[in-house]
Amino acid sequence: MKKFNLRPLAGIFAVGLALLLAGPADSQDWGSIIMKGLEKKDAIIKTATALRKGFSELTEEEEYYIGRSVAAKILSQYKPVDDKRRTGYINTLGQTLARFSTQPETFGGYHFMLINSGEINAFAAPGGFIFITTGLYSRVKSEEQLAAVLAHEISHVTLKHGLSAIKSSRLTEAFTIIGTEAVKEYSSAEVAQLTAAFEGTIDDIVNKMVVNGYSRSQEFEADEEALKTTWKAGYNPAGLAQFLATLAEEAKGAGETGFYKTHPPAADRLASCEKLIKKNKYEAVDEPAREQRFKAFAAK
């Protein structure tokens, strides 16, 4: 596929961002879609039918159904913030950044949601379902920093980090159960067995995202990719370094809890980002309008 240099278009996207903010997306819309019917037999059938009988590489459709179920699991634990204006701002910014990522589109599209939790955290489910906690959001001090956080989560999606958490034995079991017959002809007991096997794959991902965290190398990889994405989109890559500096300062008195338990030390990530910014000669990009927009749309 031919590669295009999208950075000259950053200005156009900035204008588009301002225009799109006039009609923010409703987080409840896609939240209800995620939750609707997931416990019904036909949802399991649709998911099972989508899964191939081999898993060297999942298709985008398969990734979507897995990610949708992961997102539902997240929403069973965290309540979405009912603020259309703020959620619309985050969604529009996220969609803009996704256009400059290595995977501008997913099967079901990218979706961004602010969830109510004092935890400092963010989750990226396969297929493009991204969640930001109010605890993390409250630490963001500029649109550049928010863009960096979103770009980091988008990178987890494009790099398939969530899918890497699935134990191959889980999919093997699911594929074996599916066999060669049409899933719709299965008995309730067989559907229950398939459901259990599939739910195991979802638990693998949720545990990796929420409980254990990604590996050190995956977090650093997502940081590096986030720097590239923000730069291509016309944002100052230093936004990520600035945000990590805030976390590094807070970590001094936080101990090994929450975010600081599931992520590599923020100070180490900060040092790595600063080296990459210098190595790639990322220049500072200042846009006064962004500061005004952040204050207007991101008010706590």
C-alpha positions in Angstrom: 0.0 0.0 0.0 1.3 3.4 -0.9 2.3 5.6 2.0 1.5 9.3 2.1 3.0 12.0 4.2 0.0 13.3 6.2 1.7 15.9 8.3 1.0 18.8 5.8 -2.7 18.0 6.4 -2.5 18.6 10.1 -3.7 22.1 9.8 -6.8 20.9 7.9 -7.6 18.4 10.6 -7.2 21.1 13.2 -9.9 23.1 11.5 -12.0 20.0 11.2 -11.6 19.4 14.9 -12.9 22.9 15.8 -15.9 22.4 13.5 -16.7 18.9 14.7 -16.8 20.0 18.3 -20.0 21.8 17.5 -21.8 18.5 17.5 -20.2 16.2 20.1 -20.8 12.4 20.0 -22.9 10.8 22.7 -20.9 8.3 24.7 -24.1 6.6 25.7 -24.9 5.7 22.1 -21.9 3.4 21.6 -22.0 2.3 25.2 -25.5 0.9 24.8 -24.5 -0.8 21.5 -21.7 -2.5 23.3 -23.9 -3.8 26.1 -27.0 -4.7 24.0 -27.6 -8.4 23.7 -24.2 -9.7 24.6 -25.6 -12.3 26.9 -28.0 -13.7 24.3 -27.3 -16.9 22.3 -27.4 -15.1 18.9 -24.6 -12.8 20.0 -22.4 -15.8 20.9 -23.4 -17.4 17.5 -22.4 -14.3 15.6 -19.1 -14.1 17.5 -18.3 -17.7 17.0 -19.2 -17.7 13.4 -16.8 -14.8 12.9 -13.9 -16.6 14.5 -11.8 -18.6 12.0 -10.6 -22.1 12.6 -7.1 -21.0 13.0 -5.5 -18.0 14.7 -2.3 -17.1 13.1 -3.8 -13.7 12.5 -7.3 -12.5 13.5 -9.3 -10.5 11.0 -10.4 -7.0 11.8 -14.0 -8.3 12.2 -12.9 -10.9 14.7 -10.8 -8.4 16.5 -13.9 -6.1 16.7 -16.1 -8.8 18.3 -13.5 -9.7 20.8 -12.9 -6.0 21.6 -16.6 -5.3 21.9 -16.9 -8.0 24.5 -13.9 -6.7 26.4 -15.5 -3.2 26.3 -18.7 -4.6 27.8 -16.7 -6.1 30.6 -15.0 -2.8 31.3 -18.4 -1.1 31.3 -19.7 -3.6 33.8 -17.1 -2.3 36.3 -17.0 1.4 35.4 -19.8 3.9 34.8 -19.5 6.2 31.8 -19.4 9.9 32.5 -22.7 11.5 31.3 -21.2 14.7 29.8 -21.8 15.0 26.0 -19.7 18.1 25.6 -16.6 16.7 27.2 -17.0 13.2 25.7 -17.5 14.8 22.3 -14.3 16.7 22.7 -12.4 13.6 23.6 -14.0 11.6 20.8 -13.2 14.2 18.1 -9.6 14.6 19.2 -9.2 10.8 19.3 -10.7 10.4 15.9 -8.3 13.0 14.5 -5.3 11.3 16.0 -6.4 7.9 14.8 -6.3 9.2 11.2 -2.5 9.7 11.7 -1.9 6.3 13.3 -0.7 3.2 11.5 -4.3 1.9 11.4 -6.6 4.9 10.6 -9.7 2.7 10.5 -10.9 -0.4 12.3 -13.8 -2.7 11.5 -16.2 -1.0 13.9 -14.4 2.4 14.1 -12.6 4.0 17.0 -14.6 4.9 20.1 -13.5 6.9 23.1 -15.2 7.1 26.4 -14.6 8.9 29.7 -15.4 6.6 32.6 -16.0 7.6 36.3 -13.1 6.4 38.4 -10.5 8.1 40.6 -7.9 5.6 39.4 -5.2 7.0 37.1 -5.7 4.7 34.2 -6.8 4.2 30.6 -7.8 1.1 28.7 -7.6 0.2 25.0 -9.6 -2.8 24.0 -9.0 -4.6 20.6 -10.8 -3.1 17.7 -10.6 0.5 18.9 -12.6 0.8 22.1 -10.7 3.3 24.3 -11.5 4.3 27.9 -10.0 7.2 29.9 -10.7 7.4 33.7 -11.7 10.7 35.3 -8.7 10.2 37.6 -6.3 10.3 34.7 -8.2 13.0 32.9 -7.8 15.3 35.9 -4.0 15.1 35.6 -4.0 16.3 32.0 -3.1 20.0 31.7 -3.3 20.7 28.0 -4.7 19.4 24.7 -1.2 18.3 23.8 -1.1 16.1 26.9 -4.6 14.7 26.2 -3.6 14.0 22.6 -0.5 12.1 23.9 -2.6 10.0 26.2 -5.1 9.1 23.4 -2.3 8.4 21.0 -0.7 6.1 23.5 -3.9 4.1 23.8 -4.5 4.1 20.0 -1.0 2.6 19.7 -2.0 -0.3 22.0 -4.8 -1.0 19.5 -2.6 -0.7 16.4 0.2 -2.8 17.9 -2.3 -5.5 18.9 -1.2 -5.5 22.5 -4.6 -6.6 23.9 -4.8 -9.6 21.6 -1.4 -10.7 22.6 -2.8 -11.4 26.1 -5.1 -14.2 24.8 -3.8 -17.6 25.7 -3.7 -19.7 22.5 -5.3 -22.6 24.4 -8.5 -20.5 24.8 -8.9 -20.0 21.0 -7.9 -23.6 20.3 -10.8 -24.7 22.5 -13.2 -22.3 20.9 -12.2 -23.3 17.4 -12.5 -27.0 18.3 -16.0 -26.6 19.6 -17.0 -24.7 16.4 -15.8 -27.5 14.2 -17.3 -27.8 10.8 -21.0 -27.6 11.7 -23.1 -24.5 11.6 -23.1 -22.9 15.1 -26.8 -22.2 14.9 -27.5 -25.9 15.0 -25.7 -26.4 18.4 -27.5 -27.5 21.5 -27.8 -25.1 24.4 -25.1 -27.2 26.2 -22.7 -26.8 23.2 -23.4 -23.0 23.1 -22.7 -22.8 26.8 -19.4 -24.6 26.3 -18.4 -22.2 23.5 -19.5 -19.2 25.5 -17.2 -20.3 28.4 -14.3 -20.8 26.0 -14.9 -17.4 24.5 -15.3 -15.6 27.8 -12.0 -17.0 28.8 -10.3 -15.1 26.0 -12.1 -11.9 27.2 -10.9 -12.5 30.8 -7.3 -12.9 29.5 -7.4 -9.4 27.9 -9.3 -7.7 30.8 -6.8 -9.1 33.3 -3.9 -7.9 31.2 -5.4 -4.4 30.8 -6.8 -3.8 34.3 -5.1 -6.1 36.8 -1.6 -7.0 35.5 -0.9 -4.3 33.0 1.1 -4.6 29.7 4.7 -5.6 29.7 7.4 -3.0 30.0 8.4 -3.4 26.4 4.8 -2.9 25.2 4.4 0.3 27.2 7.6 1.7 25.8 6.6 0.6 22.3 3.2 2.4 22.7 5.0 5.5 23.9 7.3 5.6 20.8 4.3 5.1 18.5 2.4 7.8 20.3 5.2 10.3 19.7 5.1 9.5 16.0 1.3 9.8 15.9 1.1 13.2 17.7 3.9 14.6 15.5 2.2 13.6 12.3 -1.1 15.1 13.6 0.7 18.4 14.2 0.8 18.2 18.0 3.9 18.7 20.2 5.2 15.3 21.0 6.6 16.8 24.2 3.0 16.6 25.5 3.7 12.9 26.4 6.8 13.8 28.3 5.0 16.6 30.1 2.3 14.2 31.2 4.8 11.5 32.3 6.6 14.2 34.3 3.4 14.8 36.3 3.0 11.1 36.9 6.6 10.7 37.9 6.2 13.4 40.5 3.1 11.9 41.9 4.7 8.4 41.9 7.1 9.5 44.7 4.4 9.2 47.3 2.1 6.7 45.6 4.0 3.5 46.2 3.3 0.3 44.2 -0.5 0.8 43.8 -2.9 1.2 40.9 -1.4 2.7 37.8 2.0 2.7 39.4 1.8 -1.1 39.9 0.6 -2.0 36.4 2.9 0.4 34.5 6.7 0.8 34.2 8.0 3.7 36.3 6.9 7.0 34.8 10.4 8.4 35.3 11.8 5.7 33.1 9.2 6.3 30.4 9.9 10.0 30.6 13.6 9.5 30.1 12.9 7.3 27.1 10.5 9.8 25.5 13.0 12.6 25.9 15.7 10.6 24.2 13.3 9.8 21.3 12.2 13.4 20.9 15.8 14.5 20.7 16.8 11.6 18.4 14.0 12.2 15.9 14.3 16.0 16.2 10.7 16.5 17.0 10.2 20.3 17.1 7.9 22.0 19.5 4.5 23.0 18.0 2.6 25.7 19.7 -1.0 26.5 18.9 -2.7 29.1 21.2 -6.1 28.0 20.0 -5.6 24.6 21.5 -5.2 26.1 25.0 -8.4 28.0 24.6 -10.2 24.9 23.2 -8.9 22.7 26.1 -10.2 25.2 28.7 -13.5 25.5 27.0 -14.3 21.8 26.3 -12.3 20.0 28.9 -13.4 21.9 32.0 -13.5 19.6 35.0 
